Amino acid sequence: MAERLVVVGGDPGGMGAISQARRGKPDLEVIAFERGRWTSYSACGIPYLVAGQVESLERLVSRSPDEFRATGVDVRMGHEVTALDLDARQVEVRHDGRTYREGFDYLLLGTGGHPIRPDLPGIDRPLVHGVQTLDDAADLLLHAEQAHASRVAIVGGGYIGLEMAEAFTMRGADVTLTEQAPQVMGTLDPDMAALVQEALVRFGVEVHVGCEVEGFEDDAVITAAGRQEADLVVLGLGVAPNSALAGQSGLELGVREAIRVDRRQRTSAEGVWAAGDCCESTHLVSGEKVHIALGTVANKQARVAGLNIGGRYATFPGVLGTAISKICATEVARTGLTTAEAERAGFASFATVVETTTRAGYFPGSESMTTKFVVEARTGRLLGAQIVGGSGSAKRIDACAVAISAGLAVDEIVDLDLAYAPPFSGVWDPVLVAARAALRQMEEERR
Ligand SMILES: Cc1cc2nc3c(=O)[nH]c(=O)nc-3n(C[C@H](O)[C@H](O)[C@H](O)COP(=O)(O)OP(=O)(O)OC[C@H]3O[C@@H](n4cnc5c(N)ncnc54)[C@H](O)[C@@H]3O)c2cc1C
């Protein structure tokens, strides 16, 4: 009899493993359960759908259930896996009010995450939306249209909150963003986050930092600073892993209750794998377990899980938390450790900030950009980088991510043969300028 892989979750963490698994085991039977209405979609595109830059929800789907079915995958939409019986090697599934069981030889959990919903009065009122799936996006858009939402409150200043603030501003709404911490984007150092906040304000978003949200009414958000009228509230407080099923079945959970996996994406039970926002990763610089919910990570972890399920040997080394975003006209990117994270991880570090331009200073369209390096004091090794700037600035973070992965020190980065022509950068690329500044700082401190 053919072996069977059961996949729970229809987005990259689950579906991204299937082709690799079947390449290794062509006879593998695959059943994929998705409780929503979509498979393989780009949640990352939701802000651009809301902004009106993407014309329909369907454009965000890269592979429909029928496209999977055409390759022989038994995709069951509107089917929710409600329990895992690891001893019997079965999953319990609910569909249309009926519950049934299905057996597996291999199980892959790609259950994703959910927007954090604080336990505040009124959190369950209909105006409060979290955004994670296309179904969430459909609900949000329907509500925005029906309520003619012209006042939108964003609660939380992570990148999803910020992208949604931009999106609703582009739709013509008055947008207020409230963040409890003293800065937006907690994944950046405060000085870099301040540049992002300035960009939001320039774009017309009313930003309140250091301000606690206390509850929600049908037409308002109640904050420590007063009542903000709102037709719609979008939560941008971060993502928590959907790990309840795993936890209830006895699978080991790790940091922030994410499913514990090893470097091969194996959970604590034989033949059970996990990938994507539901599970944890290892940070490549600090070595610590982290939960970083990004599509880039989900796709890579799923590929590794699929290779292993298919009988090959593959490992996922870990993450740097490399992330990029466009907030209004400003690009933002980060990788590795921030100053505070470096300190928490026990590194003695220093930081260098340089101001450059995105293109040669004389070239039309040249804009300013700020690059920050976090550097290990003793060795000069790059630990982290952050970029905030105009068009064309943020993708340079990839060079920094490569440098960190390779363990390069700033004296080695200075010599990297990076490309130059006036429409793209100055003759010294901003990454090289930052490395030179860091090197100078090290030399001066040693004198
Ligand atoms: C607005 C927004 C913007 C983003 N932008 C970016 C970006 O620019 N770059 C980036 O790298 N990442 C971005 N992300 C993050 C990225 O979308 C996620 O990291 C990625 O989708 C995770 O994939 P996943 O398969 O692990 O989880 P999900 O995409 O959450 O998919 C999990 C699926 O499992 C289903 N499911 C869960 N439990 C069950 C169950 N018990 N039974 C059946 N089905 C179940 C869910 O319905 C869901 O469809 C963004 C996310 C959002 C919300």
The ligand as an SDF file (V2000), in Angstrom:
LIG
                    3D

 53 58  0  0  0  0  0  0  0  0999 V2000
   -0.4860   41.4480    6.0140 C   0  0  0  0  0  0  0  0  0  0  0  0
    0.7000   40.5490    5.9810 C   0  0  0  0  0  0  0  0  0  0  0  0
    1.8380   40.9340    5.2900 C   0  0  0  0  0  0  0  0  0  0  0  0
    2.9460   40.0940    5.2530 C   0  0  0  0  0  0  0  0  0  0  0  0
    4.0550   40.4990    4.5600 N   0  0  0  0  0  0  0  0  0  0  0  0
    5.1450   39.6860    4.4970 C   0  0  0  0  0  0  0  0  0  0  0  0
    6.2900   40.0510    3.7340 C   0  0  0  0  0  0  0  0  0  0  0  0
    6.3010   41.1100    3.0900 O   0  0  0  0  0  0  0  0  0  0  0  0
    7.3520   39.2030    3.7240 N   0  0  0  0  0  0  0  0  0  0  0  0
    7.3470   38.0100    4.4030 C   0  0  0  0  0  0  0  0  0  0  0  0
    8.3300   37.2630    4.3440 O   0  0  0  0  0  0  0  0  0  0  0  0
    6.2590   37.6270    5.1310 N   0  0  0  0  0  0  0  0  0  0  0  0
    5.1760   38.4260    5.1830 C   0  0  0  0  0  0  0  0  0  0  0  0
    4.0590   38.0460    5.8860 N   0  0  0  0  0  0  0  0  0  0  0  0
    4.1100   36.7830    6.6560 C   0  0  0  0  0  0  0  0  0  0  0  0
    3.7580   35.5960    5.7850 C   0  0  0  0  0  0  0  0  0  0  0  0
    2.5500   35.8230    5.0990 O   0  0  0  0  0  0  0  0  0  0  0  0
    3.6390   34.3590    6.6640 C   0  0  0  0  0  0  0  0  0  0  0  0
    4.8690   34.1970    7.3290 O   0  0  0  0  0  0  0  0  0  0  0  0
    3.3270   33.1180    5.8690 C   0  0  0  0  0  0  0  0  0  0  0  0
    2.0800   33.2210    5.2600 O   0  0  0  0  0  0  0  0  0  0  0  0
    3.3520   31.9020    6.7840 C   0  0  0  0  0  0  0  0  0  0  0  0
    2.9330   30.7960    6.0790 O   0  0  0  0  0  0  0  0  0  0  0  0
    2.3310   29.5460    6.8620 P   0  0  0  0  0  0  0  0  0  0  0  0
    1.9340   28.5600    5.8080 O   0  0  0  0  0  0  0  0  0  0  0  0
    3.2480   29.1150    7.9070 O   0  0  0  0  0  0  0  0  0  0  0  0
    1.0500   30.1010    7.6180 O   0  0  0  0  0  0  0  0  0  0  0  0
   -0.2990   30.7670    7.0690 P   0  0  0  0  0  0  0  0  0  0  0  0
   -0.0420   31.5780    5.8600 O   0  0  0  0  0  0  0  0  0  0  0  0
   -0.9450   31.3960    8.2500 O   0  0  0  0  0  0  0  0  0  0  0  0
   -1.1690   29.4960    6.6250 O   0  0  0  0  0  0  0  0  0  0  0  0
   -1.6340   28.5560    7.5360 C   0  0  0  0  0  0  0  0  0  0  0  0
   -2.8890   27.9620    6.9570 C   0  0  0  0  0  0  0  0  0  0  0  0
   -3.2850   26.8770    7.7830 O   0  0  0  0  0  0  0  0  0  0  0  0
   -4.6990   26.8810    7.9020 C   0  0  0  0  0  0  0  0  0  0  0  0
   -5.0040   26.1610    9.1400 N   0  0  0  0  0  0  0  0  0  0  0  0
   -4.5930   26.4840   10.3910 C   0  0  0  0  0  0  0  0  0  0  0  0
   -5.0330   25.5750   11.2770 N   0  0  0  0  0  0  0  0  0  0  0  0
   -5.7230   24.6520   10.5780 C   0  0  0  0  0  0  0  0  0  0  0  0
   -6.4260   23.4650   10.9430 C   0  0  0  0  0  0  0  0  0  0  0  0
   -6.4690   23.0730   12.2080 N   0  0  0  0  0  0  0  0  0  0  0  0
   -7.0440   22.7530    9.9660 N   0  0  0  0  0  0  0  0  0  0  0  0
   -6.9840   23.1620    8.6680 C   0  0  0  0  0  0  0  0  0  0  0  0
   -6.3500   24.2910    8.2710 N   0  0  0  0  0  0  0  0  0  0  0  0
   -5.7130   25.0160    9.2170 C   0  0  0  0  0  0  0  0  0  0  0  0
   -5.0520   28.3590    7.9340 C   0  0  0  0  0  0  0  0  0  0  0  0
   -6.3870   28.5760    7.5300 O   0  0  0  0  0  0  0  0  0  0  0  0
   -4.0590   28.9460    6.9420 C   0  0  0  0  0  0  0  0  0  0  0  0
   -4.5740   29.0260    5.6260 O   0  0  0  0  0  0  0  0  0  0  0  0
    2.9220   38.8510    5.9280 C   0  0  0  0  0  0  0  0  0  0  0  0
    1.7690   38.4590    6.6250 C   0  0  0  0  0  0  0  0  0  0  0  0
    0.6680   39.2870    6.6400 C   0  0  0  0  0  0  0  0  0  0  0  0
   -0.5570   38.8500    7.3940 C   0  0  0  0  0  0  0  0  0  0  0  0
  1  2  1  0
  2  3  1  0
  2 52  2  0
  3  4  2  0
  4  5  1  0
  4 50  1  0
  5  6  2  0
  6  7  1  0
  6 13  1  0
  7  8  2  0
  7  9  1  0
  9 10  1  0
 10 11  2  0
 10 12  1  0
 12 13  2  0
 13 14  1  0
 14 15  1  0
 14 50  1  0
 15 16  1  0
 16 17  1  0
 16 18  1  0
 18 19  1  0
 18 20  1  0
 20 21  1  0
 20 22  1  0
 22 23  1  0
 23 24  1  0
 24 25  2  0
 24 26  1  0
 24 27  1  0
 27 28  1  0
 28 29  2  0
 28 30  1  0
 28 31  1  0
 31 32  1  0
 32 33  1  0
 33 34  1  0
 33 48  1  0
 34 35  1  0
 35 36  1  0
 35 46  1  0
 36 37  1  0
 36 45  1  0
 37 38  2  0
 38 39  1  0
 39 40  1  0
 39 45  2  0
 40 41  1  0
 40 42  2  0
 42 43  1  0
 43 44  2  0
 44 45  1  0
 46 47  1  0
 46 48  1  0
 48 49  1  0
 50 51  2  0
 51 52  1  0
 52 53  1  0
M  END
$$$$
